[in-house]
Amino acid sequence: MAGSLKVFLTSWLLFLVCTGLQAQYESIEQEGEVGISGGAAHYFGDLNPDTHLNRPKIALGAFFRKQFGNYVAVRVDAHYAQLGYSDIYNKQNSFDLRRNLSFDTDIWELAFQGDFNFFKFVPRDGRYRYTPYLTFGAGIFSYNPYTYYQGQKVYLRPLGTEGQGSALYPNRKPYGTMAACFPIGVGFKYNLNPKMNLSFEVVYRFTTTDYIDDVSTTYAGAAAFPTLPNGQPSLAGLLQDRSYATGEPIGIAGRQRGYSNQKDSYVMAELMLSFNITSYKCPTAK
């Protein structure tokens, strides 16, 4: 009889302890995450019309994600990335290879995105510790394309390489250094422990500009660029048509230089480490 009572009391004590731990566990709510990211960025546009993925550059970021339940979140993303390309990689296209243009640019981006989990995601619960997700949103970014001429870094926008600001092309206005972007992508998130998560995502950015690479419409022609006092072409005249380095110049006024009907874009693939922000909610009586 005494042995049975001892077993009963021990079982009851374990039940109370487990119930208390479960109540405490359920009282911890996931509020959001703060994290950092790093990976690669790649450009697509007039200098990379066949969407090659052969010249990735660095991408770094930081973000804050606010959780709304176990399936939906809203986040603010800040990114720095480098983009660039050159016609020397377009070996299958003889015109692009002759065109001989190149660019690089730094990208500073701020975006607001919604994240939608495919599975229930609950940190601290082994049953719901991972999920694929979809993300999309809108943002702004800055860019300022440059190239190298005789070893010197030269920013292209002030030169008006397609006749922007010249008397011959009054309708071609200088492009800005900021544009809108619309990120859309997929990711996979895994809860490492109660405090940290690891994610990997690939996000493509549609943009509202065709001048990330300083190439969009047609050649302005040599007449749009004044010559130097010694009769030599100006720097703008030299950089608007660099085909002279590959043979007979092709930059005749009105000849296609880029494809203005399609905006430039870029993609980022990143590994992300985030830290959970939690709150304690008093358990309700049941």
N, C-alpha and C positions, 0 to 999 in steps of 0.2 A: 504493500500500500504506500509506504514511504517512498519507494523507488518510483512508483507511478506519479506521485505528486511532484517529485523532483523533476522528472521528465516533462511534466505539464508546465511547471513554472519556468523551466529553461526555454521551452518552445514559445511560451507566451512572451518572455523577455526578448527573444530573438525577433519575434513578430513586431513588437513595439519598436525595437531599434530599426528594423528594416523599413517599417512604415514611416518613421521619423526621417530616415535618410532619403526615402523616396519623396516625401513632402518637401524636404529641403532642396532636393534636386530639381523638382518641378517648379520651385519658386524662383530659380535662376532663369532670367529671360535674356535672350540674345537681342541686343540693341543695334549692333552694327559691327563694322570692322574699319580699321585704319591700316594702310599697308604701303608697300613699295613694290616696284616692278622693274624688270630689266630684260632686254632681249634685242631683237633686230627689227629694223624698218626697211621698207623697199618702195621705190617710186615706180609709177606707171604713167606714161604720157607720150608726148610727141617724140621724145628721144628713146622711148622703150615701147613702141606700139604693139609689139608681139608679146607683151607681159612676161618677159624673162625674169627669173628670180635668181640672177647670177651676181648681183652687186648689193648685198645687204649691208646696212650700216647700223650704228648703235641707236638704241632707244632706251630711255630711262623714264620712270614715272613715279608718282605718288597718288594715293587716292583715299577717299573716305566713302564708306558704303553704309547707308542707313537701311536697316532691315524692317520690313513690314510683314510680319508673319514668317512662315517657313519657306515661302515660295517667291516672294517679290521683294526687291530692294531697289533703291535709287542711290546712285553714286556720283561723286564729283571726281573727275580725273584731271591731273595735270601732267603733261609730257614734254620732254625734250627729245628730239630725234634729229638725225642727219639723213638727208636724201641726196642723191646724185646719180648721174649716168653720163655716158659718152657714146657718140656715134661709132666709135672704134669697135664697140661690141656688136654692132648690127652687121655682121659679116655676111648674112644671107640677103641683105638688101643693098644693092649697089648704089642707089641714090642716097640713102641715109649714110652709107659709108663715105661717099664723096662729100656730103654735107659737112661732116667733120665738126659738129658742134658738141659742146659738153657743158655741164653745170654741176654745182654743189650748192646746198643751202642748209641752214639750220632751221628747224621747226620748233616753235613753242606753241603748245596746244592746251586749251582748257575746254573740257567737255562735260556735259551732263548726260548720264545714261541710266536706263532702266535695265535691271537684271531679272530674268525670269527662270527660276529653277525648274528642271524637269521632274526632279524628285524632291521629297521633303528633306530639308537640310536642318539638322539640329546638332550643333556642337555639343560635346559631352555625352551624346547618345550614340553608341556604337552601331545602332540599327540604321541611323540616318546621317552617316558621317561623310558621304560623298554625293555629288550630283553633277551632271552636265547642265549647262545653262546657256540661254540666249541673251545677248545684250545689244541694245541699240539706243541711239540718242542724237544729240546735236551739239556742236561746239564751234569755237573760233580758233584760228591759228595764224601765226605770223610766219613770213618767209621772205627771203631776200637773196635771189640767185646770184652766184658769182662764178667766175671761171679763172683760169690762169693763162696769162699771156707773157711769154718770155720769162717765166718763173715768178711773175708778180700776180698777186691776187687782185682781180678787178670785178667790182660789182656791176651787174649788167643793167639793172633797171634805170639808173641815171643816163645811160647811153642811148636809150630809145632805139634798140637794135632793129625794130620793125617799123621805124619811122614815127614812133609816138612823139608828138610835140613838134614835128617838122612841118614846114609850110606846104609840102607836097601831100601830106596826109593829115588834114585838119580834123578828120573824124577819128583818128587813132589817138586816144588819150593815154597818158602814162598809167600803167596799172598800179594798184595799191600793194601794200606789203601785208595786208590782212585779208582773210577770206573765211567763209563758213565751211565747216566739214560736218559730215553725217556718218558717224561710225556705226557699223553693224557687224556682228561677229558671234562666235561661239566659244565656249570655254568649258573647263572641267575643274571642279573644286573639291578638295579633300581636307577633312579636318584632322590635323596631325595630333593634337592634344587639346585639352580644354581651353587653351589660350591662343593657339595658332592654327592657321589654315594655309595650305599650299594650292595654288591654282596655275593653270596654263590656259591662255586664250589667244585666239587669232582674230583680229578686228580690222576690217577693211574700211577705209575712209573715202567716201565720195566727197568731192569739193565743188565749190562754186567758181573756181578760177582755172584758167588754162595757161597760167604764166608761172607756175612753180619752177619750170625749166627755162623761162624766158623765150619760149617758142610757141607760136600759136597760128599765125596767119600766113602771109606771103612775104617774100623779100621786098624790101623798100627800094633796093637798087642804090648804086653808088651816088647818084645825084641827090639823094636825100641827106647825105652826110658831107659837110664842108671839108675841104682838104686843108692841110696844114700850110703855113706860109711857104714852106719849101716845096710845096706841090705834092707831098706824100699824103696818102689816105690818113684820116684821123683814126683814133683808137676805135671809135664807134663804127666807122666804115670797115675796119679790119675785122672786128668781131661779129658784125652782122652776117658776114659771109666768109667762113674760114675754109672754103673749098679750094682756095688758092694753094693751100699746102698739099693738096692731093691731085692737082692737075689744073686744067682750065677752069676758072671761076664759073660757078653755076648760078650765082645770085642775081639774076636778071629781075628787074622790077616786075612784080605781079606773079612771078613763079612761086609755086607752093613751097613754103618753108616749114609749116606745121599743119595740123588738122584742127581747125577751130571748132568743129562741131562736137568734139568730145573733150570734156574737162579732164584735167590731171587728177590723179588719185594716189593714195599710198596705203600700205598695210603695215601693221605691227604684230609681231608674234612675241609674246612675253611670258616669262615665269613670274608669278606674283606671290609674295609672302605677306600675310595679313595677321593682325592681332585682334582678337575678339573684344568687343566692348559689351559688358553684361550689366544687368541690374538685378537687384534682389526684390522680389515681390512677396509680401507676406502670404503664406498659404491660406486659402479660404477654408473655413470649417465645413466638414462634410459629415 
